[in-house]
Amino acid sequence: MTLFLWGITIIFISGFLVFLPGRGKAAAMISQTALIAGSLLTAVALYPVLIQDQVLHISLQWMTPEIRFALHLDALSALFILPVLLVGVLGRIYGSRYLPAEWHAMRQKNHWFFYHLLTAAMVLVLTAWNAVLFLIAWEVMTVASFFLVLYHGEAPSVRRAGWIYLAATQVGTALLIMMFILLSGPSGAMDFDQLVMPAGIHGTLVFLFMLVGFGAKAGLIPFHIWLPEAHPAAPSHVSALMSGVMIKTGIFGIIRIITLLQTPPAWWGWVLVGIGALSGVQGLLYAMAQHDLKRLLAYCSVENIGIITLGLGIGTLGLNQASTLMAILGFGGAVWHMLNHALFKSLLFFGAGSIQHATGSLQMDQLGGLLKRMPRTGITFLIGAAAISALPPFNGFISELLIYRGAFESILHFVNRSLPHQMGGLLIMGALALMGGLALAVFTKAFGIIFLGEPRSEGASKARENAPQMWGPMAALALGCMALGFASPWLIKAALPVFKTLLPTFQQDILLAELLELQEMLFYILWGSLAFIGFLILAGALRWLLLRGKTVQQAPTWGCAYSAPKPKMQYSASSFTQPLVRLFKTLLRTRSHVHSPLSYFPTKADLHTHTPDLFLESVYAPLMQWIQRLTDRMRWVQEGRIQLYILYIALTLLFLFIWKL
């Protein structure tokens, strides 16, 4: 535990090093080196926990006997910490070249201070074993990420995005406080192992507070509204850190509370399944209709959080039914997808930043033809797109396959039960199948419009590959996406300590037996993937042999008989997805602006679509307007006289005293 404490301390202190006197560039390099060193120390401290199945714990007296500085490092928290360290370091390297070279600018020093603070706060959130310490770290994480989003705070849209994010997360924090108060019970104990699940309506409130409080941070629909606002506003390395790992702290909170309470009600699982399916499908539908690349990726984060929540629902049902296989498949698929999503989503946000850095735009209709000009960015982005679309043999396919298998296992488990129980598994499989098709359409659109065809703007035509500090982290994450896919048979068996933490009441020999069965299934998938790759290599070699010594001519792509084709004649982001957008028009409410050709020789034709977020436009915006009108009418309460404020305090204390009696 000493090594771990040293590591997180160095990460925290590294943020202050950017304020060292002297040359700004030297201070930035010292700070970056310290972050890397602290992350390596922390990662080394995770080895005995993940490999040797150790549990590290420290508990020191802090404020009161109930409020202690208690840290608990088990396999579950260690697995969540790994992507925090990896993405945190890669994002720091990437951002050193992504941001303008304003080494002496105080704004950039403040930015890196909050970046390092966010990294340290996330590690603390994932290891805190006392509710008060957890909430303090949670709030530090929220405030640090708020200031990171506001890096370009001079723009009104950025300030709006920052305040939406802060408001959404503060509501979630308030609900988490109430959840911990209910779980602390009459004794008021705040350590996690002393939390007690209350009975009756209070137990239901615990679940609802947990779902909304953690779901607001994770981005579950309908609590997702801050994601599509904050990610386009934040720098790309911040978006990667927030979307790749920070939103997973919400998932971690849900898993931790559910597994601590051991036997949750079955309806908890079905609610998680329902909200996961809604988030997954609706998130992809919104992503399909976007024109801004980072906004598209933000909605895809909503979709992937939905997939993870589906897995949590299956795992919760497995706990309730004492089904070892269902619990392993559900929780295992969810945790594995958490790790996978951290890799490919960070990769895609890095790719978006690389595109913006080279072209000055993230509007897909202003891009095109970038694969020839930015091949490293294009290839790594393609790997990330394939992984997030769950195409084999990449890592996204493996985790979704486990959740598929868990859905099938739930159908078998409930085969003799009522029809609604059997339909639940079919709902999961149908939702996953629909998500897979939609994800493929979304990223076919994104990659095709951005990297293929011809440039649609001057910025795209002049784009060049970025520096190694930017494409190097992307290449590392792309290799990670492939490695986790190919290494899946060995990793599933090595994950036994994680499953022992998730399922402490299940017998270890049964857990190991189920993991070995899953390992055999993954080996079949691995051999099939390797055979397919071998076939592609043989086909490429055969093509080379057939064309060897022959002249290969290149010609322009057929222009559909137009004598003078122009880049604007290509598919746009709107036209590519118009058939699917029209199919789901009831759910999307897309507004189309069409200027059709009006003659045999038209000079202008245009199609533009806009898809508003119905939850933000139809639910939250009217709610905020109503609250604003209400608070305007209540201004008389705040008259500025201290005597009146003392009266308010006295009345509140009197009410609490009477209520307690």
N, C-alpha and C positions, 0 to 999 in steps of 0.2 A: 504493500500500500504506500510505502514511502516513495518509491519510484513514481508511482502514479501521481501523488501529491506534488512532487517536484515538477513533473511534466505539466500539469495544469497550471501550476504557479508560474512557470516560465512562459506559457502561452499568454497568461493574463498580463505579466510584466512586459512582454514584448510589445504590447500596444502602446505603452508609455515611451518606448524607446524612439518612436518617430519624432518626439519633441526634444531630442537631444540637441544641444547647441552645436553650431557649426554648419557644415554643408548639409543641405536637405537630402541630397541623394545618398550620402554616406549613412545618415540616420535611417533612411528607408531600407537600405540594404542590411544594416545591423538588425533592425526590427524584423525584417523578413527571415533572416538567418535564425534569429531567436525563436520565431514561430515554428520553423521547420525543426529546430532542435527539440523544442518542447513537445511537438507532435510525435517525433520519433521516440522520445522517452515514454510518453503516454502509451504509444503503440506497443513498445517492448513490455510495459507493465500489463498489457492485456494478454500476453502470451500464456502465462500460467492459468488464466481464467478460461480462455477459449480452448486450449489444448489439454491442460492438465486438470481441468474441472475444479479449479479452486474458486473459492468465494472470499473476496477481500472486504473487510468491514472496519469502519472506524466510527466511534461515537464519542464526542466531547461535550462537556457541559457548555452551554451557550447563554441563552437569555434566562430561561426558567427551566425547571425540571422537565416540563413537557416540550420545550423548544430546544432541541439539541443540534449540534453540528454533526449530523450523521450521514455518512457516505457508505453506499453499498454497491460493490462492483461484482456482479455475477455475469454469467454467460450472455444473458439477454441484453443487459446494458452495454457490455463490451462489444457485442455485435452491432449495436446501434452507434457506438462511438467510432468504430472503424471508418465508415463513410464520412463522418464529421471531420475527422483528421485528414483523410485523403482529399476530399473536395476543398477543405479549408486551405490546405497547402497549395494545391493546384490552382485554386482561385486566386491566391495571393501572388503566385508567379505570373499567372495570366493577366491579372489586373495591373501589375507593374508596367506592362506595355500597353494595355488597353486604355488606361487613363492618360490624359495629356501629361507631358513631362513638366509638371508644375511642382518641382521638388520643394520650393520654398513657400508654396501656397498653403496657408493655414487650413483651407478647406480640405486639401488632400491629406494633410496630417490628421485632421479630425476624422476623415473617412477611414483611414487605416486603423486608427485607435478603436473606432467602433467595430470594425471588421474583426480585429483580434478579440475584442471584448465579447462579440457575438459567439465566436468559436469557443472561448472558455466557458461562457454561460451555457451553451448547449451541452457541453461535457458535464457540467455541474447538474443540469436538469436531469440528465440520463443516469446520474449516480446518487442524487439526493434521496435520503431515506427518511426524511422528516418533512411533514407537510408544509411547515412554515419556510424551511430552507428551500424546498421545491418551488414554492410560490415566489420567493424572493428571486431565485435564479430565473424562473419563468418570466418575471417582470423585467429583469435586466435584459434577457434575451429579446423581449418585445421592444423595449426602448432602443436598444442598440440597432436592431433591424429597421426601426422607424427612421432613425437618422441616416442609415445607409440608403434607404429608399429616397430620401430627400437630398441626395448629392447634387442634383440639378434643381434645387428648390426654388430657383428664380422663375421657373415656368409654372403658371397657374395649374396646369394639368397634373404636374408632379406633386404640388402641394395638396391638391384634391385627393390624389391617390394615397398619399401618406396619411392624411387624416381619416380616410375611409378605413385603411388598414389599422390604424391605432384605435379607432372606435370599435371595430369588429373584435379585435383582440381583447380590448378592455372589458367588453361585455362578457366574453368568454372567461376572462380571469375572475370576474365577479361571481360567475356561476361555479367556477372551480373552488372558490373560497367557501361557498355554501355547501358544496359537495363534501369537502374535507370536514366541515363543522358537523355534518350529519354522520360521517364515518367515524369521527373521533368518539362519539358516544357520550354517556354520562361522565366517564372518567376524564375526558378531554385529552386523551393521549394522542400525540401527533406522529409518532413513528409509524412507518408503513406496516410493520408486522403486528402492530397493536390496533389497527383499524378494524372496526366491527361493522358488518352490514346490518343496518336497521331493518326492522320488519315493517310490513304494511305499506302505507302510502309513502313513508320516508324512504323505503327501499326503491320505490318507483322514482322518486325525486332524485335519488343518487344517480340512477341510470340516466335520467334526462339531463341532469346537470353535467354529468360526465360526457354525454354524447354531444351536447351543444358546446360546452366549454372546450373540450379537446377537438371537436369537429370544426369549430371556427378557426383554430390554428391549422388544422390539417387541410381545410378547404373542401369539406363535404358540402354538397348541395343540401339545403339552401343557404348554408353559411359561408359560401365560397366567394362572395362578391368582391373581397379585397384582392384576390389573386389576379384576375385580368386587369385590374387597375394598377397594382403595385409593380408587377413584373415588367411591363413595358416602360415604366418610369425609372426603375432602378438600373444601375450599371449591370452589364451582363454577368460579371463574376459574382455580383451580389444576388442576382436572380438565380444563378446556379446554386449558390449556397443556401438560399431560402427555399427554393423549390426542390433541390436535390436532397437536402437533409433537414432543414429547419421544420418544414411542415410534418416531417416524420415524428417529431417530438409529440405531436398530437396523437399519432398512432401508438407511440410508445406508452403514452399515458393511458389510453384505452386498454391496451394489452396488460399493463401492470395492474390496473385496478381489477379487471376481470379475473386474472389469474390469482390475485391475492384473495379474492372472495371465493375461489375454489369451485363452487357449484352455482353458477348463475342460472336464473330462470330461462326456460326455452324461448320465451317471447323476446328476450334480449337478442338472441341469435337471429330470429326472424326479422326484427327491426333493423339490425345491422345488414342483413342480406338485402332488405328492401331499399334502404338508403344507399347502400353500395351500388346496387343495380341502377338506381336513379342517377347517382353521381356519374357512374361510368358512361351510360348512354347519353345523358344530357350534356355532359362535358364534351364528348366527342362531337355531338351535333353542333354545339356552339363553336368548337374548334374548326369544324369543316367550313363554317361560314365566315371565318376571319380573313382579313387581308394583311394585317400586321403580324409578322412572324412570331414575335415574343408574346403577343396576345394569344396566338394560336397555341404556343407551347404552354402558356399558363392554363388554358382550358384543358389541355392534355394532362396536366398535373391533376386537375380535378378528376379526370377519367381514371388515372392510375391509382389515386387515392380510393376511388370507388372499387377498383379491383382488389386492393388490399383489404378494404372493409368487407367485401364479399368473403374473402378468406377468413377474416375475423369472425364473421357470422357463422361460417361452417365450423370453425374451431370452438366457438361458444356452444353450438349445438352438440358438438362432440363431448365437451365437458359435462353438459347437462345429461346426456344420454350414456355417459361413461364409455364412449366408443373411442378406443385408442386410435384407430386408423383415421376416423373422421377428424379427431382433434389434431393429429399430426399433419394431415393434409391441409386442413384449414389454416392453422397457425403457421405451419411450415411454409405453405405457399405465400401467406401474407408477409412473413418476415423476409423470405427470400426475395419477393417482389420489391420489398422496401429497399433491399440492398441493390437489386438490379436497377430500380428506378433512380437511385442515387447516381449510378454510373451513366446510364444513357440520357437522363434528363439534364444532368450537368454538362455532358458532352454537347447536347443540342443547344443549350443556352450559350455555351462557349462558341459554338458554330454561328449562332445568331449574332453574337458580339463581333466575331471575326468578319462576318458579312457587313455589318453596320460600319465597322472600322474601315473597311476597304471601299465601300460604296457610298457611305453617308446616309443610307436608307434601310429601313426594314419593311417597307411596303413591297409586297411580292410583285405587284404589277409594274414596279419600276426596276425590277431586276431581270435576270435571265442570262444564260450563257456563261455562268460563273465557273462551271466545271473546268473549262479550258484555261481560265485565268487564275483560278484558285484550286488547283487539283487536290492539295492536301486537305483543305477545308471541305471540299466536296466529297472526298472519299470517306473521311471520318464522319461527316454529317450523314452520309448514306448508311454507314454501319449503325449509327445511333437510330436512324429512322427504321432500319430493319429490326433492330432490337426492340424498340418501343412498339412496333407492329406485331411483335411475338412471332417472328419468322425463325424457323430453325436454321442453323444450330445456335443462334444467339441466346443470351441469357434470359431475355424476356419470355421466350417460348417455354422454358423449363418451369418458371414459377407459375405461369398461367396454366400449364399442364397439370401441376399439382392441385390447383384450385378446381380445374375441370374434374380431376379424379375425385376430389373431395365432394363435389356436387353429385357425381355418380354414386359415390358411397352413401350419401345421404338418401338418395332415392332407394337404394337397396335396404338401408336401415329402416326406412319408414314404409316399406312395401306393404306391410300388414296394418298400417295405420290409416287414418282418414285421408281423403283425397287432398285436402289442402296441404298436408305434410308432404305428400308425394309431389305435388305441384311446385313446392318450394325448390326442390332440386332441379326440376325442369326450368324454373325461372332463372336459376343461376346459370345453367348451361346455355339457355337461350340468350341471356344478357351477355355472357362472355362471347358467344358466337357473333352477336350483332356488334359488339365492341371491336372484335377482331377485324371484321369487314370494314367498319367505319374508320378504324385506325389506319388500315392499309390505304383507303381512299384519301384520308387527310394527308398522309405523308407522301403518297404518290403526287398529290397536288403540290405540296410544299417543295419537295425535291425537284419535280419536273419544272415548275414555274420559275424557281430560283436558279437552278444550275444548268438546265438544258435550254435548247432553243438559242435565240439571239438576244443580245442586250436590249432592254427597253428604255434605257436612259444613258446619259453621258457618264454618270458615276459608275454604272455597271460595266460599260465598255472600257473604262480606264482602270478597273479593279486589278489589283495584284495581290499575290499571296503575302500574308502578314509575317511578322518576325517569329523566330522559333519559340520565344516565350509564350506565344499565343497558340501556335499549332502543336507545340510539344505536349502541353497538358491534354489537348484533344486527342492526340495519338495515344497517350497513356490510357485514357478512359476507353477509347475504342478497343485497345488490346484487352482491357478489363472486361468489356462486354463479350468478347469472344472467349476469353479464358474461363469466365464463370459458366458459360454454356458448355464448353468441352470438359471442364472439371467437375460438372454436376454430380456424376456417380460417386466420386470420392468425397465431395463436400457434404452430401446428404448424410453419409455415415459419420463424418467428423462433427456434424451438428448435434450429436447426442447430448452434450452438456447444455445446449440451448433448450432442447426439448425437455430435459430434466428440470430446468428452471421453469419452463412454461407449464409443465404437467407434473408437479411434484407428487400428486396422489396416485399416479399411474405406476405400475410395476416396470422396473428398468429392463428386465429381460424381455417383456412384451414390446416395449418401446424399441429396443434394439432389433428384435425380430421384424417388426414392421418396417424399420429403416432399411434393413437388408433386402426386404422385398421391393421397396421402392428403388433401392440401388440397382437391383437387377433390371427393373423397367427402364431406368435411365441409361444403363449400359446398352440396351437394345436401341434406344434413340441415338446414342453416341455412334454406334457402329453404322446405323443407317445414314447419319449425317456425314460420317467419314466416307462412306461409299458414294454418296452423292457428290461430295467434293472431289473424290478421285475421278468420277465420271466427267466432271467439268474439266479437270486437268487433262484427261485423255482427249476430250473433244478439242480443247485448245491446242494440244500437241498435234492432233490430226490435221487441224486447220492450217497450222504452221507448215506441216510437211506438204500438204496439197498446194499451198501458195508459194512454197520455196522456189526461187528462181523465176517466178512469174511477176509481171508488172501489175501492180494494184493501183487503179486509178481512183481518185477522189472527185466527187462532184457535189454540187449543192443539193440539199434536200428538195424533193419535188414541191413546188410552190402552188399546187392546186390550180395550175394553168393561168395563174396571174403573171402578167408580163413584168410587173415591177412590184414584187412582194415587199412588204415592210414589216418591221418587228411588231407593230401593233396588230398585225393580222394573226398573231399567235393566240393560243388560248390564254385567257387571263384567269386570275384566281376565281373570279365570279363565274365565268363561263364554264370552267372546268367542273365545278361542283354544282352547277345549276340544276341538273336532273335530280340529284340527291336532296338539295335544298328544297326543291319543289315537292319532292316526295314527303318530306317532313315539315311542310310549311305550317301545319297546325301547331307543332311544338315550337317552331322557331320564330314564327311571325316575321319573316324576313321582308324588308321593304326594298323593292326593286325600282330602279330608275333606268328606263330603256329609251334610247334614241335610235329607232330603227332606220335602215336605209330607205330613202324616199324616192329614188330615181334609178335609172339604169346605170348611171355613173355617179354614185353617191360620193360626197366629199366628207361625210361624217357619219359615224355610227358608234353608239356607246351603250355599254351595259354596266351598271354599278349597283351593288347590293349592300344593304346595311342591316345587320341583325342585332338588335338590342338585347341585353340581358333582361329577360322578363322579370326575374326576381328583383333585380335592382330597380327596374323602371316601374314595375307594377306593385311591388310589396314594400321595399325599403324606402324608396323615395317618398311615396305618400305617407309612410309611417314617420319619417323624419320631419316632414312638413307639419304633420299633426303635432308632434312633440314640440316643434319650434313655436307653433301658435299657442300651445298650452303654457310653455315656459314664458312666453311674452306676457300672458295674462297673469302669471304668478310673480311678476317683478316687484309687486308691492311688498312681498315677503322680505326682500333684501333692501331695506331702507337706509342702511349705513349707520344705524345707531347701535353702539355696543351693548346697551342695556337690553335691547330686544334680542340680540344674539345670545346673551347670557340666559334670558328667559327660555329661548328655544332649547338650550342645553339642559336647563333644569327640568323642563317638561319631558324631555327625552329620557333623562335619568329616572324620573318618577315613573314613566311608563314602563321602562325596563324593570324597575324594582317590583312594580305591581305584577308584571307578566311573569317574573321569576317566582314570585310567591304563589 
